[in-house]
């Protein structure tokens, strides 16, 4: 096995896990903000952090999938 390919797969998997963590964090903060809004208080940090974390997570996931596709094409 080629160590470079193993490293690329590992990097892709790491980016996917980081993306999932960011998306989960964004959803969690969004839920807290939603509960706070229902109680009548708006959390400015929640309003800014939720979309930022969601976008960062989706971006990482997209980069991870393109990296895994590139490594699959290189194998052919």
Phi and psi restraints in degrees (range 20) as a CNS / XPLOR table:
assign (resid 1 and name C) (resid 2 and name N)
       (resid 2 and name CA) (resid 2 and name C) 1.0 -86.6 20.0 2
assign (resid 2 and name N) (resid 2 and name CA)
       (resid 2 and name C) (resid 3 and name N) 1.0 120.8 20.0 2
assign (resid 2 and name C) (resid 3 and name N)
       (resid 3 and name CA) (resid 3 and name C) 1.0 -61.1 20.0 2
assign (resid 3 and name N) (resid 3 and name CA)
       (resid 3 and name C) (resid 4 and name N) 1.0 -30.7 20.0 2
assign (resid 3 and name C) (resid 4 and name N)
       (resid 4 and name CA) (resid 4 and name C) 1.0 -64.6 20.0 2
assign (resid 4 and name N) (resid 4 and name CA)
       (resid 4 and name C) (resid 5 and name N) 1.0 -41.0 20.0 2
assign (resid 4 and name C) (resid 5 and name N)
       (resid 5 and name CA) (resid 5 and name C) 1.0 -66.1 20.0 2
assign (resid 5 and name N) (resid 5 and name CA)
       (resid 5 and name C) (resid 6 and name N) 1.0 -39.8 20.0 2
assign (resid 5 and name C) (resid 6 and name N)
       (resid 6 and name CA) (resid 6 and name C) 1.0 -62.4 20.0 2
assign (resid 6 and name N) (resid 6 and name CA)
       (resid 6 and name C) (resid 7 and name N) 1.0 -39.8 20.0 2
assign (resid 6 and name C) (resid 7 and name N)
       (resid 7 and name CA) (resid 7 and name C) 1.0 -66.0 20.0 2
assign (resid 7 and name N) (resid 7 and name CA)
       (resid 7 and name C) (resid 8 and name N) 1.0 -41.0 20.0 2
assign (resid 7 and name C) (resid 8 and name N)
       (resid 8 and name CA) (resid 8 and name C) 1.0 -64.4 20.0 2
assign (resid 8 and name N) (resid 8 and name CA)
       (resid 8 and name C) (resid 9 and name N) 1.0 -40.3 20.0 2
assign (resid 8 and name C) (resid 9 and name N)
       (resid 9 and name CA) (resid 9 and name C) 1.0 -65.8 20.0 2
assign (resid 9 and name N) (resid 9 and name CA)
       (resid 9 and name C) (resid 10 and name N) 1.0 -42.5 20.0 2
assign (resid 9 and name C) (resid 10 and name N)
       (resid 10 and name CA) (resid 10 and name C) 1.0 -62.8 20.0 2
assign (resid 10 and name N) (resid 10 and name CA)
       (resid 10 and name C) (resid 11 and name N) 1.0 -42.0 20.0 2
assign (resid 10 and name C) (resid 11 and name N)
       (resid 11 and name CA) (resid 11 and name C) 1.0 -63.7 20.0 2
assign (resid 11 and name N) (resid 11 and name CA)
       (resid 11 and name C) (resid 12 and name N) 1.0 -41.7 20.0 2
assign (resid 11 and name C) (resid 12 and name N)
       (resid 12 and name CA) (resid 12 and name C) 1.0 -63.0 20.0 2
assign (resid 12 and name N) (resid 12 and name CA)
       (resid 12 and name C) (resid 13 and name N) 1.0 -43.5 20.0 2
assign (resid 12 and name C) (resid 13 and name N)
       (resid 13 and name CA) (resid 13 and name C) 1.0 -65.7 20.0 2
assign (resid 13 and name N) (resid 13 and name CA)
       (resid 13 and name C) (resid 14 and name N) 1.0 -37.8 20.0 2
assign (resid 13 and name C) (resid 14 and name N)
       (resid 14 and name CA) (resid 14 and name C) 1.0 -63.9 20.0 2
assign (resid 14 and name N) (resid 14 and name CA)
       (resid 14 and name C) (resid 15 and name N) 1.0 -43.7 20.0 2
assign (resid 14 and name C) (resid 15 and name N)
       (resid 15 and name CA) (resid 15 and name C) 1.0 -64.2 20.0 2
assign (resid 15 and name N) (resid 15 and name CA)
       (resid 15 and name C) (resid 16 and name N) 1.0 -37.9 20.0 2
assign (resid 15 and name C) (resid 16 and name N)
       (resid 16 and name CA) (resid 16 and name C) 1.0 -64.2 20.0 2
assign (resid 16 and name N) (resid 16 and name CA)
       (resid 16 and name C) (resid 17 and name N) 1.0 -42.3 20.0 2
assign (resid 16 and name C) (resid 17 and name N)
       (resid 17 and name CA) (resid 17 and name C) 1.0 -65.6 20.0 2
assign (resid 17 and name N) (resid 17 and name CA)
       (resid 17 and name C) (resid 18 and name N) 1.0 -42.4 20.0 2
assign (resid 17 and name C) (resid 18 and name N)
       (resid 18 and name CA) (resid 18 and name C) 1.0 -62.0 20.0 2
assign (resid 18 and name N) (resid 18 and name CA)
       (resid 18 and name C) (resid 19 and name N) 1.0 -41.5 20.0 2
assign (resid 18 and name C) (resid 19 and name N)
       (resid 19 and name CA) (resid 19 and name C) 1.0 -61.5 20.0 2
assign (resid 19 and name N) (resid 19 and name CA)
       (resid 19 and name C) (resid 20 and name N) 1.0 -43.2 20.0 2
assign (resid 19 and name C) (resid 20 and name N)
       (resid 20 and name CA) (resid 20 and name C) 1.0 -62.3 20.0 2
assign (resid 20 and name N) (resid 20 and name CA)
       (resid 20 and name C) (resid 21 and name N) 1.0 -39.2 20.0 2
assign (resid 20 and name C) (resid 21 and name N)
       (resid 21 and name CA) (resid 21 and name C) 1.0 -65.0 20.0 2
assign (resid 21 and name N) (resid 21 and name CA)
       (resid 21 and name C) (resid 22 and name N) 1.0 -42.4 20.0 2
assign (resid 21 and name C) (resid 22 and name N)
       (resid 22 and name CA) (resid 22 and name C) 1.0 -65.2 20.0 2
assign (resid 22 and name N) (resid 22 and name CA)
       (resid 22 and name C) (resid 23 and name N) 1.0 -41.7 20.0 2
assign (resid 22 and name C) (resid 23 and name N)
       (resid 23 and name CA) (resid 23 and name C) 1.0 -64.1 20.0 2
assign (resid 23 and name N) (resid 23 and name CA)
       (resid 23 and name C) (resid 24 and name N) 1.0 -43.2 20.0 2
assign (resid 23 and name C) (resid 24 and name N)
       (resid 24 and name CA) (resid 24 and name C) 1.0 -61.6 20.0 2
assign (resid 24 and name N) (resid 24 and name CA)
       (resid 24 and name C) (resid 25 and name N) 1.0 -41.0 20.0 2
assign (resid 24 and name C) (resid 25 and name N)
       (resid 25 and name CA) (resid 25 and name C) 1.0 -64.2 20.0 2
assign (resid 25 and name N) (resid 25 and name CA)
       (resid 25 and name C) (resid 26 and name N) 1.0 -41.2 20.0 2
assign (resid 25 and name C) (resid 26 and name N)
       (resid 26 and name CA) (resid 26 and name C) 1.0 -63.1 20.0 2
assign (resid 26 and name N) (resid 26 and name CA)
       (resid 26 and name C) (resid 27 and name N) 1.0 -42.2 20.0 2
assign (resid 26 and name C) (resid 27 and name N)
       (resid 27 and name CA) (resid 27 and name C) 1.0 -66.0 20.0 2
assign (resid 27 and name N) (resid 27 and name CA)
       (resid 27 and name C) (resid 28 and name N) 1.0 -38.1 20.0 2
assign (resid 27 and name C) (resid 28 and name N)
       (resid 28 and name CA) (resid 28 and name C) 1.0 -65.3 20.0 2
assign (resid 28 and name N) (resid 28 and name CA)
       (resid 28 and name C) (resid 29 and name N) 1.0 -47.3 20.0 2
assign (resid 28 and name C) (resid 29 and name N)
       (resid 29 and name CA) (resid 29 and name C) 1.0 -65.4 20.0 2
assign (resid 29 and name N) (resid 29 and name CA)
       (resid 29 and name C) (resid 30 and name N) 1.0 -37.3 20.0 2
assign (resid 29 and name C) (resid 30 and name N)
       (resid 30 and name CA) (resid 30 and name C) 1.0 -62.6 20.0 2
assign (resid 30 and name N) (resid 30 and name CA)
       (resid 30 and name C) (resid 31 and name N) 1.0 -40.2 20.0 2
assign (resid 30 and name C) (resid 31 and name N)
       (resid 31 and name CA) (resid 31 and name C) 1.0 -65.1 20.0 2
assign (resid 31 and name N) (resid 31 and name CA)
       (resid 31 and name C) (resid 32 and name N) 1.0 -41.1 20.0 2
assign (resid 31 and name C) (resid 32 and name N)
       (resid 32 and name CA) (resid 32 and name C) 1.0 -62.9 20.0 2
assign (resid 32 and name N) (resid 32 and name CA)
       (resid 32 and name C) (resid 33 and name N) 1.0 -42.5 20.0 2
assign (resid 32 and name C) (resid 33 and name N)
       (resid 33 and name CA) (resid 33 and name C) 1.0 -64.3 20.0 2
assign (resid 33 and name N) (resid 33 and name CA)
       (resid 33 and name C) (resid 34 and name N) 1.0 -38.1 20.0 2
assign (resid 33 and name C) (resid 34 and name N)
       (resid 34 and name CA) (resid 34 and name C) 1.0 -66.0 20.0 2
assign (resid 34 and name N) (resid 34 and name CA)
       (resid 34 and name C) (resid 35 and name N) 1.0 -41.9 20.0 2
assign (resid 34 and name C) (resid 35 and name N)
       (resid 35 and name CA) (resid 35 and name C) 1.0 -63.7 20.0 2
assign (resid 35 and name N) (resid 35 and name CA)
       (resid 35 and name C) (resid 36 and name N) 1.0 -41.9 20.0 2
assign (resid 35 and name C) (resid 36 and name N)
       (resid 36 and name CA) (resid 36 and name C) 1.0 -64.1 20.0 2
assign (resid 36 and name N) (resid 36 and name CA)
       (resid 36 and name C) (resid 37 and name N) 1.0 -39.7 20.0 2
assign (resid 36 and name C) (resid 37 and name N)
       (resid 37 and name CA) (resid 37 and name C) 1.0 -66.0 20.0 2
assign (resid 37 and name N) (resid 37 and name CA)
       (resid 37 and name C) (resid 38 and name N) 1.0 -36.5 20.0 2
assign (resid 37 and name C) (resid 38 and name N)
       (resid 38 and name CA) (resid 38 and name C) 1.0 -65.6 20.0 2
assign (resid 38 and name N) (resid 38 and name CA)
       (resid 38 and name C) (resid 39 and name N) 1.0 -30.0 20.0 2
assign (resid 38 and name C) (resid 39 and name N)
       (resid 39 and name CA) (resid 39 and name C) 1.0 -82.9 20.0 2
assign (resid 39 and name N) (resid 39 and name CA)
       (resid 39 and name C) (resid 40 and name N) 1.0 -7.2 20.0 2
assign (resid 39 and name C) (resid 40 and name N)
       (resid 40 and name CA) (resid 40 and name C) 1.0 103.3 20.0 2
assign (resid 40 and name N) (resid 40 and name CA)
       (resid 40 and name C) (resid 41 and name N) 1.0 6.6 20.0 2
assign (resid 40 and name C) (resid 41 and name N)
       (resid 41 and name CA) (resid 41 and name C) 1.0 -121.2 20.0 2
assign (resid 41 and name N) (resid 41 and name CA)
       (resid 41 and name C) (resid 42 and name N) 1.0 136.8 20.0 2
assign (resid 41 and name C) (resid 42 and name N)
       (resid 42 and name CA) (resid 42 and name C) 1.0 -105.8 20.0 2
assign (resid 42 and name N) (resid 42 and name CA)
       (resid 42 and name C) (resid 43 and name N) 1.0 128.3 20.0 2
assign (resid 42 and name C) (resid 43 and name N)
       (resid 43 and name CA) (resid 43 and name C) 1.0 -95.1 20.0 2
assign (resid 43 and name N) (resid 43 and name CA)
       (resid 43 and name C) (resid 44 and name N) 1.0 110.1 20.0 2
assign (resid 43 and name C) (resid 44 and name N)
       (resid 44 and name CA) (resid 44 and name C) 1.0 -63.0 20.0 2
assign (resid 44 and name N) (resid 44 and name CA)
       (resid 44 and name C) (resid 45 and name N) 1.0 -32.6 20.0 2
assign (resid 44 and name C) (resid 45 and name N)
       (resid 45 and name CA) (resid 45 and name C) 1.0 -65.1 20.0 2
assign (resid 45 and name N) (resid 45 and name CA)
       (resid 45 and name C) (resid 46 and name N) 1.0 -41.1 20.0 2
assign (resid 45 and name C) (resid 46 and name N)
       (resid 46 and name CA) (resid 46 and name C) 1.0 -64.0 20.0 2
assign (resid 46 and name N) (resid 46 and name CA)
       (resid 46 and name C) (resid 47 and name N) 1.0 -38.2 20.0 2
assign (resid 46 and name C) (resid 47 and name N)
       (resid 47 and name CA) (resid 47 and name C) 1.0 -65.1 20.0 2
assign (resid 47 and name N) (resid 47 and name CA)
       (resid 47 and name C) (resid 48 and name N) 1.0 -35.4 20.0 2
assign (resid 47 and name C) (resid 48 and name N)
       (resid 48 and name CA) (resid 48 and name C) 1.0 -87.5 20.0 2
assign (resid 48 and name N) (resid 48 and name CA)
       (resid 48 and name C) (resid 49 and name N) 1.0 -42.5 20.0 2
assign (resid 48 and name C) (resid 49 and name N)
       (resid 49 and name CA) (resid 49 and name C) 1.0 -71.8 20.0 2
assign (resid 49 and name N) (resid 49 and name CA)
       (resid 49 and name C) (resid 50 and name N) 1.0 -36.5 20.0 2
assign (resid 49 and name C) (resid 50 and name N)
       (resid 50 and name CA) (resid 50 and name C) 1.0 -58.2 20.0 2
assign (resid 50 and name N) (resid 50 and name CA)
       (resid 50 and name C) (resid 51 and name N) 1.0 -57.6 20.0 2
assign (resid 50 and name C) (resid 51 and name N)
       (resid 51 and name CA) (resid 51 and name C) 1.0 -65.6 20.0 2
assign (resid 51 and name N) (resid 51 and name CA)
       (resid 51 and name C) (resid 52 and name N) 1.0 -33.3 20.0 2
assign (resid 51 and name C) (resid 52 and name N)
       (resid 52 and name CA) (resid 52 and name C) 1.0 -63.6 20.0 2
assign (resid 52 and name N) (resid 52 and name CA)
       (resid 52 and name C) (resid 53 and name N) 1.0 -45.1 20.0 2
assign (resid 52 and name C) (resid 53 and name N)
       (resid 53 and name CA) (resid 53 and name C) 1.0 -68.5 20.0 2
assign (resid 53 and name N) (resid 53 and name CA)
       (resid 53 and name C) (resid 54 and name N) 1.0 -39.7 20.0 2
assign (resid 53 and name C) (resid 54 and name N)
       (resid 54 and name CA) (resid 54 and name C) 1.0 -63.1 20.0 2
assign (resid 54 and name N) (resid 54 and name CA)
       (resid 54 and name C) (resid 55 and name N) 1.0 -45.7 20.0 2
assign (resid 54 and name C) (resid 55 and name N)
       (resid 55 and name CA) (resid 55 and name C) 1.0 -65.3 20.0 2
assign (resid 55 and name N) (resid 55 and name CA)
       (resid 55 and name C) (resid 56 and name N) 1.0 -42.5 20.0 2
assign (resid 55 and name C) (resid 56 and name N)
       (resid 56 and name CA) (resid 56 and name C) 1.0 -62.7 20.0 2
assign (resid 56 and name N) (resid 56 and name CA)
       (resid 56 and name C) (resid 57 and name N) 1.0 -39.9 20.0 2
assign (resid 56 and name C) (resid 57 and name N)
       (resid 57 and name CA) (resid 57 and name C) 1.0 -66.7 20.0 2
assign (resid 57 and name N) (resid 57 and name CA)
       (resid 57 and name C) (resid 58 and name N) 1.0 -43.6 20.0 2
assign (resid 57 and name C) (resid 58 and name N)
       (resid 58 and name CA) (resid 58 and name C) 1.0 -64.6 20.0 2
assign (resid 58 and name N) (resid 58 and name CA)
       (resid 58 and name C) (resid 59 and name N) 1.0 -40.0 20.0 2
assign (resid 58 and name C) (resid 59 and name N)
       (resid 59 and name CA) (resid 59 and name C) 1.0 -61.1 20.0 2
assign (resid 59 and name N) (resid 59 and name CA)
       (resid 59 and name C) (resid 60 and name N) 1.0 -45.5 20.0 2
assign (resid 59 and name C) (resid 60 and name N)
       (resid 60 and name CA) (resid 60 and name C) 1.0 -62.4 20.0 2
assign (resid 60 and name N) (resid 60 and name CA)
       (resid 60 and name C) (resid 61 and name N) 1.0 -41.8 20.0 2
assign (resid 60 and name C) (resid 61 and name N)
       (resid 61 and name CA) (resid 61 and name C) 1.0 -62.9 20.0 2
assign (resid 61 and name N) (resid 61 and name CA)
       (resid 61 and name C) (resid 62 and name N) 1.0 -41.8 20.0 2
assign (resid 61 and name C) (resid 62 and name N)
       (resid 62 and name CA) (resid 62 and name C) 1.0 -64.8 20.0 2
assign (resid 62 and name N) (resid 62 and name CA)
       (resid 62 and name C) (resid 63 and name N) 1.0 -42.0 20.0 2
assign (resid 62 and name C) (resid 63 and name N)
       (resid 63 and name CA) (resid 63 and name C) 1.0 -63.9 20.0 2
assign (resid 63 and name N) (resid 63 and name CA)
       (resid 63 and name C) (resid 64 and name N) 1.0 -38.0 20.0 2
assign (resid 63 and name C) (resid 64 and name N)
       (resid 64 and name CA) (resid 64 and name C) 1.0 -65.6 20.0 2
assign (resid 64 and name N) (resid 64 and name CA)
       (resid 64 and name C) (resid 65 and name N) 1.0 -41.7 20.0 2
assign (resid 64 and name C) (resid 65 and name N)
       (resid 65 and name CA) (resid 65 and name C) 1.0 -69.5 20.0 2
assign (resid 65 and name N) (resid 65 and name CA)
       (resid 65 and name C) (resid 66 and name N) 1.0 -35.8 20.0 2
assign (resid 65 and name C) (resid 66 and name N)
       (resid 66 and name CA) (resid 66 and name C) 1.0 -68.9 20.0 2
assign (resid 66 and name N) (resid 66 and name CA)
       (resid 66 and name C) (resid 67 and name N) 1.0 -35.2 20.0 2
assign (resid 66 and name C) (resid 67 and name N)
       (resid 67 and name CA) (resid 67 and name C) 1.0 -66.5 20.0 2
assign (resid 67 and name N) (resid 67 and name CA)
       (resid 67 and name C) (resid 68 and name N) 1.0 -39.0 20.0 2
assign (resid 67 and name C) (resid 68 and name N)
       (resid 68 and name CA) (resid 68 and name C) 1.0 -70.9 20.0 2
assign (resid 68 and name N) (resid 68 and name CA)
       (resid 68 and name C) (resid 69 and name N) 1.0 -33.8 20.0 2
assign (resid 68 and name C) (resid 69 and name N)
       (resid 69 and name CA) (resid 69 and name C) 1.0 -66.9 20.0 2
assign (resid 69 and name N) (resid 69 and name CA)
       (resid 69 and name C) (resid 70 and name N) 1.0 -40.5 20.0 2
assign (resid 69 and name C) (resid 70 and name N)
       (resid 70 and name CA) (resid 70 and name C) 1.0 -63.9 20.0 2
assign (resid 70 and name N) (resid 70 and name CA)
       (resid 70 and name C) (resid 71 and name N) 1.0 -39.7 20.0 2
assign (resid 70 and name C) (resid 71 and name N)
       (resid 71 and name CA) (resid 71 and name C) 1.0 -69.5 20.0 2
assign (resid 71 and name N) (resid 71 and name CA)
       (resid 71 and name C) (resid 72 and name N) 1.0 -30.6 20.0 2
assign (resid 71 and name C) (resid 72 and name N)
       (resid 72 and name CA) (resid 72 and name C) 1.0 -70.4 20.0 2
assign (resid 72 and name N) (resid 72 and name CA)
       (resid 72 and name C) (resid 73 and name N) 1.0 -38.5 20.0 2
assign (resid 72 and name C) (resid 73 and name N)
       (resid 73 and name CA) (resid 73 and name C) 1.0 -67.3 20.0 2
assign (resid 73 and name N) (resid 73 and name CA)
       (resid 73 and name C) (resid 74 and name N) 1.0 -38.0 20.0 2
assign (resid 73 and name C) (resid 74 and name N)
       (resid 74 and name CA) (resid 74 and name C) 1.0 -65.3 20.0 2
assign (resid 74 and name N) (resid 74 and name CA)
       (resid 74 and name C) (resid 75 and name N) 1.0 -29.3 20.0 2
assign (resid 74 and name C) (resid 75 and name N)
       (resid 75 and name CA) (resid 75 and name C) 1.0 -70.0 20.0 2
assign (resid 75 and name N) (resid 75 and name CA)
       (resid 75 and name C) (resid 76 and name N) 1.0 -27.9 20.0 2
